[in-house]
Amino acid sequence: MPRQLTQLLIGLLLGTCVAAQEKPAPTMPTEETVNSFLHQTFGFDSSITWKVVSIKPSEAEGLIEVVVVLSNPQGQQLTTLFVTRDGKHALTGELMPFGARPFEPANQALKKGVNGIARGPADSPVLIVEFSDLQCPHCKEAEPIIEKLLGDEPGARFVYQQYPLPSHNWAAKAAAYADCVGRTSPDAFWKFVQGTFADQSNITESNAGERLSALADQAGIKGSDMAVCAAKPETKTRVDKSVALGQEVGVSATPTLFVNGRRIGNVVGVKYDTLKGLVEFAAKQ
């Protein structure tokens, strides 16, 4: 019997056709289609604007991940849409990992890929990683919460990863300065981060270089040297690597915190006792 007929017979006996198992590739929407969808959805409100950040296959088979920035006078929000295979429906929200140890793949990716400034015991059973944007107001709000958490859990390892959002006009420059400060002096790095958050409302695209250099001086590092370092291609490469790592583990907004691979997207909105409980739970696993 020819091989094709054998396969067809097996398929019929199994109650399905062999050829039916081969699913077509998902239809990738164009940026024009996404913009049209957003116009139809939000066009009634002239105060809402948007920008398409990325369109790519999702980690979940058969879905397309579309990331957009929605803006209004109150602020900006990074939103992820998961478009179905046929391009006719979309889901909003967050995909959760699933399995017996659902957070372990992200935890292993973070252990191998982090390149940010760290503090805490290198052999700690708990790895906390934050992806942050120095221009992000929510990151500024989260900073004292995370500082308190680290003070209460000194046995945890904490790594700060740069994740400048493309919608922020001086975030990439701040990330480059922070990378340079951190490689020069880890102690000065934490002072620089706190100083930048404190001065956030005074920094603009036009004065960012001047303000960031001054903040580096205040942190105890020569600001002019940091300006030179921040402009080097290898510094951008390090920041880009941090962003790529964030994208690999599903970061779509800042701040995003990981506790042994478990993603926490709304640090400010989570009760502090819950955050502390997650760290203590991770230490026991």
Secondary structure, 3 states (H helix, E strand, C coil): CCHHHHHHHHHHHCCCCHHHHCCCCCCCCCHHHHHHHHHHHHCCCCCCEEEEEEEEECCCCCCEEEEEEEEECCEEEEEEEEECCCCCCEEECCCCCCCCCCCHHHHHHHHHHCCCEEECCCCCCCEEEEEECCCCHHHHHHHHHHHHHHHHCCCCEEEEEECCCCCCCCHHHHHHHHHHHHHHCHHHHHHHHHHHHHCHHHCCCCCHHHHHHHHHHHCCCCHHHHHHHHCCHHHHHHHHHHHHHHHHCCCCCCCEEEECCEEECCCCCCCHHHHHHHHHHHHHC
